[in-house]
Amino acid sequence: MKKSLLALAVLSAIAGSASAQSSVTMYGIVDVGVVRETGNPAGSVTKLTSGVTAGSRLGFRGVEDLGGGLAALFTLETGINVDTGGSAQQASTANPNGNVFARQTFVGLKGNGGTLTAGRQYNPYFRTVFAADPFGTGGEGNTGNILAFTGSNGRSANSLQYISPTFAGFSGEAMYAFGETAGNTQTGRVMIGAVQYLNGPLLVRVAAHHQNQPADANVNKAPAKNNIIIASYDFGVVKLSGLYATFKSGAALVPGNVAVGFNASRLMPFNPTFVPSATTDTKDWLIGATVPVGSGNIQFSYIKRDDRTVSNQDATQTAIGYEYNLSKRTALYTQFSRIKNNNGGSYTVGNAGDITAGSGDKGYTVGVRHTF
């Protein structure tokens, strides 16, 4: 009897150890808000929108301990439309095939020497923008309304990505995305790199994004190049952030082209006297602040896009918001954003759940977000 109990205890210990070495976690975000957008010549619109501040999603992530400090990992993530109950991964410019797990789908290895992953995943340039934006690249005041994130909504498909360990506050990231064009390895390929320094309340990131023209464009045109530097400092009573970015391309890219930015399709003719044009040369600035207030925080940002082409279609965006945390997982939010267009520039306000097109130059929203 004692031997049987001992054997059972040993088997239980082994089973417990094995289960601790491998795990799969289901996670997600359910975000929905009432949005009102004004400034459209056709009239204002009020709507219930899914994923206003953060795209509603369902995901699975797993990790397996391989021993010796090495682990295997994976992530599968799909978008959800909470307002309709449907999939957010329908066919679009950013997701032409309507792929089910178009948010993120990757697998890789993580060890003492860093992390290497392969698949569709957030790229280093997007994470740099995210680190500077008080709105976290979501909501009515997100940077993507007038700045170029590059790539397909900040994610790069067919990509290999390496993230280094941190040494004395410094770390690096590198990504290569295959163009997969027969006969030409350069067509459509993407190369991105970033360097980060993090020391307590201070964060500095620098990133460069280089994207060759896709197969359906003139491959003789110069590639799209994005460069960015951001910095933030948390004083406790306020966290300040700033961003400076440049964009250049040899092709006259049309709205919606991924080399311009995932929200480029938010161009619309507010003034029929002018014709909105896609830019090929810009300089962009952002200043932002996050102020803790009780169980929530106030967000503020000001963004300026300086169009360096002959069209000179500049734009500025001013946004303010407030989030109140009901718990660690649930938050209420309200936001307001306004874009001022110059010389026929026609950027529109949108949010994380409305990335294909906004409908006005002013946006208001109130909603709730729950994470699990």
Secondary structure, 3 states (H helix, E strand, C coil): CHHHHHHHHHHHHHHHHHHHHEEEEEEEEEEEEEEEEECCCCCCEEEEEECCCCCCEEEEEEEEEEECCEEEEEEEEEEEECCCCEECCCCCCCCCCCCCCCCEEEEEEEECCEEEEEEEEECHHHHHHHHHCCCCCCCCCCHHHCCCCCCECCEEEEEEEEECCCECCEEEEEEEECCCECCECCCCCEEEEEEEEEECCEEEEEEEEEECCCCCCCCCCCCEEEEEEEEEEECCCCEEEEEEEEEECCCCCCCCCCCCCCCHHHCCCCCCCCCCCCCCEEEEEEEEEEEEECCEEEEEEEEEEEECCCCCCCEEEEEEEEEEECCCCEEEEEEEEEEEECCCCCCCCCCCCCCCCCCCCEEEEEEEEEEC
